[in-house]
């Protein structure tokens, strides 16, 4: 597991037993945070020269949220600051800008002795975020002073950051393999970073097979860190070799950690290699819904001419104990069925649809019906509903769009399909607007949009309430930009911070370490709020908790081995509050149980949040982290779509 860095910077020493000083009791800290929230680069630059190291550090970190490249020249000298917290914050901010002009200064800093490991790690990762195709060799040619155990983690995570940006080369693969092979507890962070990098190396599959296969086979079977093992399983999925398949079958069947088994299931080859069938069959019977769902998804993806696709799915459907698994198996059955068998299968799905009272199961069954072009009228009817569960019409339209993408879609129904999209635009449901807009912008779905379609897109956009419905606005604008061949993407109309200023009086009443006790239908989860790192986000969350906003809301999105997301008042992922928040990117990383704010892009956060199931470093610096699960991680792992937040309340627990 990737260690979480510590944020607190140079707070005054306290007498034993005295309560901690609140970071925002300091008026200067508040001014810096307000300048960050209002995106005032010039005001923050002034604090970079302050005599107080704490102010230099927090203002540098504030610029990591602003992400203004105009700040780069002022940040570069701070890489040589006498205070390690300042050096670390400056490196982090430079990495967040992604500015290639910072590469020489970062390389120079790394070539010098560094006594603070966190500062060194930040400089390494920043280098990985800033290098280009021409300078990526800096990541492995650079001589970093000090013992290998202190330099290796930074190198590994630098390789990850570069690979995430599509900069992997055969030499980057070889360097990651060398780091993955380093044994010992001290080098566990290096193995974590190197294994993560190997999962992100696009276009390097042949090099992985040639260079990385032996170490991947060894590590997936024996590394003590589940995160390293699951990364190795994911990387093995790109190595088309029998030895890799054998290792994946074993990991999917026998690894003690469900997260590794899920990663191995996802990576299994889509054919009947010896042992694959048994692994999938075993996973379908697992008690954890996430695991059985991934096995069902594997069946859905299997080529139609495979032995699996020719087998009967009904025994698996009958055995399924989780509704998502059952719905996905029914979708797989319909996807692979011969034409003569499809009517009976579709009838089975529709009967289940009419019987269930679970709106999320209804949505999954509509998705299943999208595999059969004969279900067009049924899906169009459900998409046009104006009463009942809010999630049904949105999913009905999405299923209709998916059906239109099938090769078997009858060309004679094109006019009916376009009419359904126009009805959705006229209806104004935010869940349907983005779906309809994306379909209109896709020439494979709507070959020739008419002028009235563009007018309908603009009319629908004009009716949206901002900033509440910013996500739908963005979807419509992206479609308009594409259809009108706009030279550049139109920016989101994110209003000034003054529309929702941070409530500093409330912030100062939230103690450092404040807990929130969330009671769900699966059990209790305790969160510790990060008020120092994300004051605006925490203040908003606390305000909503005090109003009982979250009580009774659903978890509407669960991606196995990734996130569980909730907090949407609509329950379908398109709901919001009447205001947006500014992104707050502090020096925190997405480890297991991190709590982040969902968004439609930078500075569009609101009330929706998510829990991470495992470390997800690709989210670092992109989504605000405002809390950490400190109790109930087992509950987080069990959450499913449709589980409910019964209560959320502030707690001293």
N, C-alpha and C positions, 0 to 999 in steps of 0.2 A: 504494500500500500504506500502511495506517495505521501510523505509527511507534509502536514499543513504548516506553513510558516507562521511565525509569531509577529503580530503587528505592532504592539504597543512600543512607543518610542520615547525614551528619556523622560518618563513621568517622574515627578518628584518622589524622593524616598519618604516613606511614611512610618510613623511610629507603630509599633506592634499593636495590632487590634484596631487601628484606626480605619474607617471606611475608605475605599479608594477614591481618589479625586476624579470627578467626572471629566473626561477629556474636553467636553464642550461647556464646562464652567469657565473655561478660558476664552475670553472675548476674541483673542487673535485666532484661535483655532476655529471659532465660529465664522470669522471673516474669511478665512481660507476656504472653509467648507462651502460658504455661500458663493464665493467666487467660482469654485468648482461647479456648483449646481447651476450657476448662471452662465457657465462656459466663458468666463472672463479671463482669457489668457494673460492679458497685460497686467491685471491685478496680481495674478499668481506669480508672474515673473519677478515682481518686486520682492516677494518673500524668499526667493531663491538666494538672495544676498543677505538675508537676516543673520545677525550674530548668533541667534538661538538655533542650535542644530535641530531641535524638534520642529521648528517652523520651516526650516529648509527642507527637512525630510517630508513633512506632510504636504507642503506645497508642491514638491516634486511628484509625490504620489497623486496629488490632485490632478496634475497634468496628464497622468495616465488615463484618467477618465475623460478629460477634454480631448486628448489625442490630436492636438494641433501641432503640425510640423514646424510652425513658426517658433515653437518653444525649443526646438532641438539645439540651436547654438548656445542657449543659456543652460541647458541641461548637461551638455558635454563636459564643462569644467568640473561639475559636481562628481563626476566619476573619480576624481582625485581628492575629494573632500576628506578631511581628517576624521570625520565621523562615519563609521561603517553603515549606520542606518541611512544616512544621506546618500552614500554611494549606492546602496542597494535600491533605494527609492528612485534615484536618477536612472539607474540601469533599467528598472522596471518600466518607467515612463518612456524611455527611449524605445524599448521593445514594443510598447503599445502603439507607438507611432509607426513602427515598421519602416522607418526611414533609412535607406541604404547609406546616406551620408554619415550615419553614426558608426558604421562598421570599423573604420580605422581607429577611432577613439576607444571603442569597446575592445578591439584586439590589443591595443596598447595597454589598456587597463589589465587585461587578462595575462599579458606577458610579464606583469609586475607581481611581486609578492602580495598576497592578500591573506590576512589573518582571520577574516570573518567569512565563514563558509557560506552563509546566506547571501552576502554581498557578491561572492564569487559566483554562486549559482545563478543569481539574478543577471549578472553580466553575461554569463554563458547563454542563458535562455534568450536574453535580448539580442545577442549576436545571431542566434538561430532564427529569430524573428525578423532580422534586418538584412541578412546576407541575400545576395542575388545569385543567379546562375553562375555569374563570373567570379563571385567571391565565396562560394560555398566551401571551397577548399580550406578556408580559414578555420573551419570547425574541427578539422583533424590535423592540419599542419602546424597549428599554433602550439608553441611550447608553453605550457602553464606550469609555473613553479609550484613546488610542494609535492607531498606524497600522492601517489596515484589514487589512494582511497578518498582523498579530499577533492581531487580534480575530476575524477571519473564521472560522478553523478551529473555535474554541470555539463560535461561533454555529451553525455548520453541524452540529456533533455534538450540540449542545443540541436542535436541530430533530429530529435523528435519534432521540434518546432520547424526546422527546415523541411523535413519530410512532409509535415502537415501542409506546407505551402507548395508541394509538388517539386521540391528541389533535390530529391534523392538521386544519387548516381551510384554506379557499381562500387565506387570507393566508399561512399556513405554506408552502403550495405555492409561492406567488409568491416568498417569501423564499428558499426553497431554490433556485429557478430562478435568482435573482439571484446567489447564491453559486456555483452551478454554472457560471455564465458568466464567472467571474473568471479571466483568463488568468495565466500565469506560474508559474514553479517554486515561488515562495514561497507561492502560494495553492493548491498541489496538495492539502494536507490538507483545505482548505475544500471543494474540489471532491469529494474522497473522501467527506466527511461529508454533503454536500448530495446527492450521487448516491445514497448509502445511504438517506438520508431519503426520497427520492422512491420507493424501492421499498417503503416501509412505510406509505404514506399511504392507509389504508383509507377507502373511501367518497368518494374524491376523483378518481375516474377521469375524470369530465367536465371537472374543472378541469385535470387533467393534459393532456387533449387540447387544451384551449383555451389554456392558459398555457405548458405545458412542452414541447410537441411540437417546436418549432423548435430549441431548445437541445439536446434529447435526440437529435434527428437529427444535429446537428453533432457532438456530443460522442461518441456511440457510434462514429462513424467516424474520429475524429481525436485523441482524448485520448491522451497517451502512457502513462497509467496503466491497466493492464488492469482493475484493480478498478473504476475509474470507468466504463470502457466496459461491463463486464459489468453493473454496476448500471443503467446507462442502457438496456441491452438488456432487463433485467427490467422496468423501468418502462414501456418501449415496449410490452411485452406486454399492458398494461392500457389501451392507447390503441387503440381500434378504428377505425383509419384506414388506408387503402391505403399512405400514405407510411410509416407505422410498420412495416407488414408488409414493404415493400420493404427498409427498413433492416435488419430482422431477418434476412431471407433473405440479404442481403449479409454481415452479420456472421457468421451461421451457416456460411457457405460460405468466406469469405475472411479472417477475422481470424486473425492469426498466433498468438494465444494460445488454447489449447483451452478455458480457463475461460470466455472470452468466447463462444466458439462454443457451448459447452454452455448458457450462460445464454440465448443467442439461440434455440437449439433448444427449450428449455423454454417460451420466450415465443411461439413461432410460433403463428399462429392454427390452430385445429383444422378447417381446411377447405382445399380445393385451390386456394388463391390461387396465381397464377403464381409459379413459383420455389420454392414450399414443397416440392413433390414432389422436385425436384432436390436441395434442401438436405438433406432427410431421407435420400434415397438415398445421397448423398455421405457423410453422417455414418455410415451403417450400415457403410460400407467403411473407416472410419478405423481405424488400428491401435490406438488407445487404447480399452480396453474401456469406460471411463466414457462416452466420447462415443457409441459405437455403442449402448450401453445406453439412453442418453437418447433417441436416435432411435427405438429400439424401443418405449420407453415412450410416445412421441408417437403411434405407430401404435395402441397399445392404447387410448389416450384418444380417438382419432378417432371421431366419431359413426358409428354403424353404417350410416347411409344415405349416407355419403360415397362418393366415387369410390374412395378408398383402400380402404375396407372391402370393396368389391365386387371388388377385385383379388386375385390369388393371392399368398399370403404364402410359399408353399413355396420359390420361388427365393431369397428373402431368407433363409429358414431354412437352405437348403443352402449359402449363401455365408457365413453367420455363422461367425466364427472364435472367438468368445468364448461360453462356455456360458451366461452370464447373458443375453446378447443373444439367443441362440438360444431359450432358455426363454421369454423375454418375447415373442418373435415367435410362438412356438407358442401362447402364451396369447392374443395378439392375434388369431391365426387362429381359435382356438376361440371367442373372444368374438364375433367378427364373422360366423362361419360360419352358413350356412343350416342348418336342422334336419337335412336329409338328409345333409349333409356332416360333421356332428359326430361320429358314431360312428367314422369312419375317422380323423379327426384325433385323437380321444381315444385310439384304439389306437396311433397313432404316438407320442403322448406317453407312454403307459404302457410301450411297448416300450423307449423311451429311458430311462425310469425304472428298468426292470429291468436294463438294460445297464450304466448308469454306476455307477462305484464312488465317485464324488464325492458325499459326503453333502449338500453344499450345493447341488449340481445337483439331487439328488433332491428337496430341499426346494422349489426353484424350480419343478420340474415338478409337484409336488403343488399349488402355488399356481396353476399354469396350469390344472390340471384343475378348479379351483373354478369355472371359467366354465361348466361343463356339469352341470346338475342330475342327469343320468344317472350321474354318477360318485360319488354319495353313498355307496354301499356300499364302493367301493374306498377312498375317503378315510376312512371310518369304521374300516375294517380297519387302515389304516396308523396312524391316530390311536391305536388300541388296542394297538400293538406294545409289547412289554416288553423286547425285545432289539434289538441292532443300534445304528446311530447315534443318539445322543440327540436330535439335531435333528429327526429324522423324525416322531416322535409329536407333538411340539409344533407343527410346521408342518402336519401332517395335521389337527389339530384347528382350527388357525387357518383352513385352507382350507375345512374343513367349515362354520365360522362364516361365512366369506365366501360360500360357496355358498348358505347359508340366506338371505343378504341379497339374492340374485338374485330378480328378479320371477318367474322361471320355476320357482322352488322349489315342488314339489308339496305342497299342504297335508296330504296323507295321510302325509307323512314327518315331521310335526312331533313326534310322540311319539318316533320313533326319534332325532331330533335332540336332544331333551331328555334322552333316555336316554344319549346319547353324552357330553353335558355332565356328567351325574351320574357316569358312569364315570370321567371325567377328575378330578372332585373326589375321588372315592374312591381313585383311583390315587396322588394326591399328588405327581405330577411338577410341579415348580415352573414349568416352561415352560408347562404346560397350565392351571395353576390360575388365573392372571390372565386368560387367554383365556376360560375357562369362566365366571368371575365376571362379566366384562364382558358376556358374552352374556346371562347371567341377568338382569342389570340393564337390558338393552335391551328395552323392550316390543315393539319391532318384530321381535325374534328369539324372545323367550319372552313371549308376551302375558300369561300368568297363572302366575307362579312359585308353587309350592305351599309350604306350611309345611315340608314335608320338604326342600325345596330350600334354604330358609334354614338349616335345621338342618345340612344337608350343607356349606354354606358355612362355618358356624361350626366344624364339626368339622374341616374341612380346615385352617382357619386355626389351630386349636388344636394341630395336629400340626407346625407349622412351627418350625424352629430359628432363633431370633433371636440376634443380628442378621443372621446369614448370609443368611436368606431374607426380608429385609425387603421386597423389591420385590413378591414374591408376596403377602406379608401386606397390603401397601398395596392391591393390586388387589382382594383379597377384602374388605377393610374398606370400600373405596369402594363396592363393590357392596352390601354390607350397609347402609351409610348411606343409599344411594339407595332400596333396597327397603323399608327401615323408615321412610323419610322422616325421618331424623335431622335435628334443627334445625341442626346444624353438623357439619363433617367431623371425624371422630375422628382425633386426631394420631397420628403414627407413634410406636411405643414405642422411640424412640432412647435407648439407655442412657447413663449418665453417661460422661464422658471417661475416668474411672478404669478403665472396662472395657478400654480400650486406650490407656493413657497414652503420650505421646510419649517415645520412648527418647532422652533427651538425651545420654547417653553416646555413642550411635551418631551422633546429629546432629553432635556436635562432631568426629567423625572424618571427616565428609564435607566436603571443602574446597569453598569457593566456586568455582564453575566446574567441578565434577566432571562428567566425561563418562560416558555409558553407550553402549557399542557394541552395537547390535542387528543381528544378522545374520538376514536374512529370505530366503525363497525368491526374492525379487525383487532382493535386493542388500543393501547395508549402510546403516544409518541411524545417525547419531551424535546423541545428545541431550546437552544441557547442563542439568544439574539446577538448580533454583531453591531451594536450601536456605535462603537468607535469607528468601525470601517464603513458602515452604510447607514448613516444617521437618517437620511431622508426616507430610505426604504423601510427601515425599522419603525420610524415614526408613523408612516402610513399603515404598516401592518398592525402595529399596536392600536392605532385609532380604529381600524376595522374590527380587530378582536374585541375591543371595548364595546363596540356597537353590535356585537354578535353577528357580524356580517357573514362569517364563515360557517356558522352553525347550520347544519342541514344541507350544505353543499356537497357535491360529489367529486370523486376522483374520476375525471373524464378521459384521461389518457394514461396508459401504462405500457411502456415498451420494455419487454423482458431484458433484464441485465443492463438497463439504462436508467430510466426515470419513471416515477409515478407523479402525475401532475394533477392538481386540483385548484380550488379557489375561484372557479368561474361561476358567476351567478346564473348564467344560462345553462351550464352543464354540458356544453358542446365544444368548448374551446374558443368561442368567438365573443364571449362576454367580457365586460370590463367595468371600471368605475368611471365617473364623469371626468376624471383627470388622469394624466400620465405623469410618470416619475422620470427623473434623469438617471441614467445608468451610473452606478458607483463601482468602479473597478479598483478595489484595494488589493493588497498583496496577499490574497487568499487563493487557494486552489481547490478544485473540485475533487475532493476525496469522497469516499463512501459516506453517505449521509449528509452531504452538503445540501443546503436549501437555497435554491436560486429563484429569481423572479423570471417568469416567462416574458417574452417580448416579441414584437414583430420587427425588431431592429433597434438600433441604439436609441436610447431616450424615449422608448415607447412602453416602458414597464407600467404595470398597474397592480391588479389584485391576484392574478394567477401565479402560483408558485409550483416548484417541483422538488422532489427528493431524488438524489442520485443513489442508485443501487450499488455502485462501485466507482472507483476513480474514473473520471471522464475529463482528462486534461485538455481535450480539444475545446471545451467550453470556457477554459480559463481566460479571463480578460474579455469575454464576450457577453456574459450574462452576470448580473449582479448576484453576489453571494451575500445574503443577509442573516443567515442563521446556520446552525449545525445541529444535527440530531445527536443528542447525548444519552438518550434512552429510548428503546423501542425500535432499534434497527431491524430486529426480527419481524416487527409489525410492518415496517416499510417494505420488506422483501415479500410480504404476503398480500399487500394491497392489490386490488384488482379494479378494473373499470366498473363503476357502479357502487363501489364502497363509499360510505358517507362519512363526512366529518360531523359527529354528533355535537361536540362542543369544542371551542378553542378559548382558553382563558389564561391570563397571566398567572404565574405560579412562582412560588419561592422554593419549589420542590428541588 
